[in-house]
Structure formats: structure tokens, C-alpha cells
Amino acid sequence: MYFSFLITDVSGKVIAAYDEEADIVPGSEEFISMEGNYVYIKIDETGTYLLLNHLKKR
């Protein structure tokens, strides 16, 4: 799913996001972090966190 908006079905606040890691070729070992590009959301209802990672750059 490329060039799409990210939509979740939870209400919360984005507490961290990273979008600077370049996309890698599948099977490659050349990456900066295990998470890749990510968004952390603190869920209003439970106070727990939702981590969405391995997102395509931009």
C-alpha cells in the first residue's frame, strides 16, 4: 500500500514519528533500525501505545 494515508480506528495522540529511513530492497541487511519509519500513538481510552512501523518513506 504505497502513497496512502495512514488511518487507525483508535483515538489518541501521536507522541513520536520518524520518516527519514530510506526504503530498502527486501532481504537486504542494510538498515538503520529494526523499526524503520514509524508512528507511536498513545491511545486515549487505555493509555497504552500503538506502534506502527516498517512504513514506506514519506
C-alpha positions in Angstrom: 0.0 0.0 0.0 2.0 2.9 -1.3 1.1 6.6 -1.4 -1.7 6.3 1.0 -2.7 8.0 4.2 -2.3 6.1 7.5 -5.6 5.6 9.3 -6.3 3.9 12.6 -9.5 3.1 14.3 -8.3 4.4 17.7 -8.4 7.8 19.2 -5.1 9.1 20.5 -2.2 11.4 20.3 0.9 10.9 18.1 3.8 11.0 20.6 6.7 10.1 18.2 7.2 9.7 14.5 10.2 9.0 12.3 10.3 9.2 8.5 13.9 9.5 7.4 15.0 5.9 6.9 15.3 5.1 3.2 13.3 2.2 1.8 15.4 -1.0 1.4 15.4 -3.8 -1.0 13.6 -6.9 0.5 16.1 -9.3 2.0 18.7 -6.6 2.4 20.6 -6.3 5.7 21.4 -2.5 5.2 19.1 -0.7 7.6 19.4 1.8 10.4 16.9 0.4 12.9 14.7 -2.6 13.4 11.6 -0.3 13.4 12.3 1.6 10.2 9.9 4.5 9.7 7.3 4.6 12.4 4.5 6.3 14.3 3.8 5.9 18.0 0.3 6.7 19.2 -0.8 6.9 22.9 -4.4 5.5 22.9 -6.8 7.8 24.8 -9.1 5.0 26.1 -6.5 2.7 27.6 -3.3 4.8 28.0 -1.4 2.1 26.1 0.7 2.6 23.0 0.2 1.6 19.4 3.3 1.3 17.3 3.0 1.3 13.5 6.4 0.6 12.0 8.1 -0.5 8.8 6.4 2.3 6.9 7.5 3.4 3.5 9.4 6.7 3.5 7.2 9.8 3.1 
